């Protein structure tokens, strides 16, 4: 979803407008969620590339975000290509 928003914005807005939209998105709940999703994905992909196990990656996600083991495993499963 984030990629679609940025693609559309890039196509139809000038540099000043892009900067303003970026600031507005960052200040919204949606912006926060998109950033959090990106962090989750980055942690999972990095752990996988470094040979960290699925279970250990879920543990790291759980610790980083203060969520349940079930939620952490769902996040890891989502990005564990």
C-alpha positions in Angstrom: 0.0 0.0 0.0 2.8 2.4 0.9 4.5 1.8 -2.5 1.2 2.6 -4.3 0.8 5.9 -2.3 4.4 7.0 -3.1 4.1 6.0 -6.7 0.9 8.1 -7.2 2.4 11.0 -5.2 5.6 10.9 -7.2 3.7 10.9 -10.5 1.3 13.8 -9.7 3.0 16.1 -7.2 6.0 18.4 -7.4 8.9 18.3 -5.0 7.4 20.7 -2.5 4.0 19.0 -2.5 5.8 15.6 -2.1 7.6 16.9 1.0 4.4 18.2 2.5 2.5 15.0 1.9 5.4 13.0 3.4 5.2 15.1 6.5 1.4 14.8 6.8 1.6 11.0 6.4 4.3 10.7 9.0 2.1 12.5 11.5 -0.9 10.2 11.1 -1.7 6.8 12.5 -1.4 5.4 9.0 2.1 6.8 8.8 3.1 5.3 12.1 1.7 1.9 11.0 3.6 2.0 7.7 6.8 2.8 9.5 6.2 0.0 12.1 5.5 -2.5 9.3 8.7 -1.5 7.6 10.7 -2.0 10.8 9.1 -5.4 11.3 9.9 -6.4 7.8 13.5 -5.1 8.1 14.1 -7.1 11.3 12.7 -10.3 9.9 14.6 -10.0 6.6 17.9 -9.1 8.4 17.6 -12.0 10.8 16.9 -14.4 8.0 19.8 -13.2 5.9 22.1 -13.6 9.0 20.9 -17.2 9.6 18.9 -16.4 12.7 16.2 -19.1 13.3 12.5 -18.5 12.8 12.0 -18.9 16.6 14.8 -16.6 17.6 13.5 -14.0 15.1 10.0 -14.2 16.6 11.6 -13.7 20.0 13.4 -10.5 18.8 10.1 -9.2 17.3 8.3 -9.9 20.5 10.9 -8.1 22.6 11.1 -5.1 20.2 7.4 -4.5 20.0 6.2 -5.9 23.4 3.7 -8.2 21.8 2.6 -11.8 22.4 4.4 -14.8 21.0 1.5 -15.6 18.7 1.5 -12.0 17.3 5.3 -12.1 16.8 5.2 -15.5 15.0 2.5 -14.1 12.7 4.7 -11.1 11.8 7.7 -13.3 11.1 5.6 -15.7 9.0 4.3 -12.7 7.0 7.9 -11.7 6.0 9.7 -15.0 6.1 10.0 -15.6 2.4 
